[in-house]
Amino acid sequence: MKNKTLYNLHGLAIALRLPVKWLAEQAEAGNIPCLFIDKRQMRFNIDAVEKAIAAMAEKVGGDGK
């Protein structure tokens, strides 16, 4: 991973242009990698999250269907 910066949930949502709620749900379900600081705080590596989202897209055929 090239980018070692850890984003908080809101920063990640802005950077990826995705809803905060969806990202939180995916993190809590274990679908995207995150570091839980406590019950309310999560940190994300954007490179790892982008790879996980790409893998999720491939599982559903790449077009979201």
N, C-alpha and C positions, 0 to 999 in steps of 0.2 A: 504494500500500500504506500503510495506516494504521499498522500495528504495525512498528516498525523494530527491535524486539528480536530478537537472534539467539539461538536455542535450541541447546543441544547435543542429541545424539541421545536421551539419556535424558530430558531435560526435555521434548523434543517428544513422546516416547512417552507421558509422563504427561499432558501437556496435551491430546493428541488421543485418549488411551485406546486406543492401538494398540501392537502388539508392537514392541519395539526391533529384533528381527531382520527383520521385514517392512519397516520403515522403512529400515533399512540396505540391504537388498536393492534396494528401489525407488530409493534415492539412487544406489547404485553402478551401477544399470542406466540411470540418467538419466531415470527416470520422475517423480521429484519433484525440484524444484530444491534445490541445496545448495551450500555453499561448502566445499571441501576445504581444511583448514588444513595437514594432512599426511596420511600414509597412514592414520592412526587417528582423526583429529579432523575432524568435520564440524560445520557450523553451518547452521541453517535459519531462514528467515523463515516464521512460522506461517501468515500470510495467503497467501503464495505456495504453500505446501505444501497448504493446504486447497483452493485453486483447482485445483491439479494433481490431487488426489485426486478432486475433483468431476468433472473432465474425464475421468478414468479411468473413473468410474462411469457417465458418460453413454455412453461408447464401448461398454460392455457392457450397455446398456439400462437403466441406473439401478437395477436390482434385484440386481446382482451375478451374474446368470446369463449 
